[in-house]
């Protein structure tokens, strides 16, 4: 039994080191999050801003990853075989660096782009953005990928390198409000002037004739949502009130969209 324990000391220490690294990383991460929130609320009396939240998430992940890497390095140091391998690796570090760099060039590019996105912040957590004709709210900015929540509830995962190297539209970077538009269709023989007059009386909304086709007359009704997350509620309100006003004006409508 004593012989087994003696032979297994390195394995036990290595395992304890890895487990300890994960525990320390988790504790440090929670402390950073708690302290930052308390400090922000004490100074400004408000929750973390989108700018601060975006940068804090990146810093937390970098620190978490660094602690885990150090933990694994210390665990491997418990084995003499690993030290000999490390010596050989260091002796050929130039060749290894080229091989690893070539193999992981895309991952490294995404990681570097993630750091740049957190520093320059062309997009932030909660922003409404359009990337490659897909519009959604920035839900998460990780080291290598960014998660967008699209209108249909689908999540679009975009490599950070594409965000850093391509053009994108940020609809809320200067103004958190988002313009919301719905369409009301009327038949060609309907009284468009009466419809416009009725729809224009809606609170904080404006209406205009957007187009006339063989299918009918499309009236665009617009209003400002206070934030990207409230677009759906504002659009629903506009549809409901538009339908009511069109019916009250005794206009025949094919519906609203």
N, C-alpha and C positions, 0 to 999 in steps of 0.2 A: 504493500500500500504506500509506504513512504517512498519507495522507488518510483511508483507511478506519479505521485505528486511532484517528486523532484523533476521527472522528465516532462511533466505537463505544466510546469511553472510558467514557461514562456507563453504557451497558448492561453493560459488563464489570464495572465497580465495583458496580453494583446487583446483578448476579448473584453476585459474590463476597461481597457483604454478606449476601445471603439464605443462601447456602451456609454462610458463617461463623456466622450466627445459629443454624442447625440444629446445627452442630458444637458450638458453645459450649453450647447448651441441653442436648445429649446428655451432654457432659462434666460439666456442673454437676449434672445429674440423677444420674449415676452416682456422683459424689463425695458428694452428699448421702446417697444410699442407703448407700454404703460406710461413710462416717463415722458415720452414725446407728447402723448395726448394730454397728460396733466399739465405739462409746461405750457403747451399751446393754449389750453383753456384758462390757465392762470394769467397768462400775458394778455391774450386778446379776448378771452371770454367766449370764444367760439371754437368749434371743432377744427380739425386739421383742414387746411385748404387743399384744393386739388394739386397745386404745385408741390406743397410740402409732403402730401401723402404719396405722390408719385416718387419723389426722391427718397423718402423714408423706406418705401418698400424695396427699392433697389439696394440701399445700404444694408437693410436687414438680411436680404438674401446673400449679399457678398460676405457679410460677417458669418452667417450661418454656414455657408459653403466653406469658408476659410477654416473655421473651427473643425469641421468634419475632415477636411483634407489633412490638417495637422494631426488630428486624432489617428487617422489611418497611417500616417507617416511614423508616428510614435509606436503604433502597434507593430508595424513591419520591422522597426528597429530592434525589436525583441528577438529576432531570429538572425543568427550569424549568416545563414545562407542569403538572406535578403540584403545584408550589408555587402556581401561579396558581389551580388548581382548589381547593387547600386553603384559600387565602385567601377564595375565594367561598363555600366550604362553611362556614368559620368565621363569615362575615358572616351566614349564614342558619342558624346552629347551632340556634337555638331550634326552628325549623320542622323541621329535619332530625332533631333529637332526638325530637320528637313522632312523626314518621313512623317512624323506626327503632324507637323504643320500642314503638309500636303493633304493628309488624310482627314484632318479636322478643320480644313480651311473654312468650310461653310459654317460650322458651329462657332468657330472663333470670330468669324465676321459678324454673325448674329449677336454674339456676346458683346463685342465692341460697339455694335450699333445700339444694343440695349443700354449701354452706359451713356452713349451720346444722346439717346432719346431722353434719358432721365436728367441729363445736365441741361440740354438745350430746350427740352420740353415743347416740341411742336405739337404734341398731343399730351393730354393729361387724363388721369382717372376721371371718368364721368363726362368727358367731352363727346360731342356728337361729330363723327368724322365720316368721310366718304373715301374709301380705298378701293381702287379698281372697280368702280361703279357699284360697290356695295356700301350701304350706309348703316351705321350702327353706333352704339355707345361703347366707349372704351371701358372695359370691365376690369382688365388686369394687364399690367405691363411687366413681364418677366424678363429674365436676363437674355433669353434667346427668342422668345415669342411674345406676341401681344394678342390678347383675347378681345374680340368685339362681339357685343350682343346685338344681333340684328333685330329688325322690327318683328319678324315672325317667331322670335324666341330662339332662333338658331345662333350658335356661336361660331364666328369665323376666326380661325387661328392664323395669324399672319407672321412670317419670319421678320424679325426686327430689321434685317438688312434691307428688305424690300421697302419698309417704311422709311428708312433713312436715306435710301437712294432714289426713290420715286416721289413724284408729286402726289399730294393728298389734300383733301379739303377738310378744314377744321371749322365747323359751323359755329362753335361756341367759345373759341379761344379768346376773343375780345369781348363778347357779350354772351352771357349765359342763356339769354332768351333764344327761342327757336321759332321761326315762322312756320306755322302749320296751315296747310291748305287742303280743302276738300272740294269736291265737284258736285254740282247740282245740275241734272239734265232735265231739260224741258222739251216738249215737242215743238216743231217748227211753227205751229200756229198759235203757240202760247204767247201771252203778253209779257215780253221780256222786261219792259220798263217797270211794270207793276211788280214783277218778281224782284228786280234789283232794288226797288224802293222798299219792299218789305224786308228783304234780307239785310239791307244796309242799316236797318234799325236795331240789329242785334248788337249787344254790348261788346265793345272792343273788337269789332269785326268789320271787314270791308269786303264788298262784293263787286265783281266786274264780269262782263261777258268775255270768256276766254277764247271761245271758238264757236263757229257755226258749221255744222256738217249735215250731210243728208240724214244722219241719225237724229239730229236735234240741236238744241242750243245748250252749250255747256257754260254754266256760271261758276266761276271760281270764288270761293269764300275763304278769306284768310284771317288768321288771328295769331297773336304771339303767345307761345307757351312760356311760362317763367323759366323752365329748364328742360333739358332733353328728356328727362324721365317723365315729364308731365305732358308730352306731346300726345300720347294716346288718349288721355282724358280730355284734352282740349279738342281733339279731332272728333271724339265721340259726342261732345257737347254741341259742336258745330253741326254735325249731321242731324242730331235730334231736333235742334232749334230750327234748322233750315227746312226740314221736312214739315214741321208744325206750321211755319210761316207760309210755306208754299201752299199747304192745304187750306189755311185760313184765308189766303188770298184767292181761293177757288181756282187755282191754276193746276192743270193736269201735268204731273211730273212723273218721269220714268224712274226717279230715285236719285240718290246721292251716293258719291263714292269718295 
